[in-house]
Amino acid sequence: MGALSIWHWLILLVVVALVFGTSKLKNVGKDLGGAIKGFKEGMKEAQDEFEDKPVAKESSIEKK
């Protein structure tokens, strides 16, 4: 028992498709893809903003 085989996943996929219908699943997939795309764009903007900030220069303390 334990892990599900490929046949279990295929049967589960067919049952879900029958219950929700393929158009509903298509909309869910489209919404999920849009959310992932938005998340990636947000992460890229944050990374660009982080890289654009100037690095604080070292203090002018003289080493003896």
MONORMO-V433267 format. One record per run of one state. SS is the DSSP state (2 for helix, 1 for strand, 0 for the rest). FROM is the first residue (numbers start at 1). TO is the last residue. If there is no record, write none. Layout:
# MONORMO-V433267
SS | FROM | TO
SS | FROM | TO
This chain:
# MONORMO-V433267
0 | 1 | 5
2 | 6 | 20
0 | 21 | 21
2 | 22 | 52
0 | 53 | 64
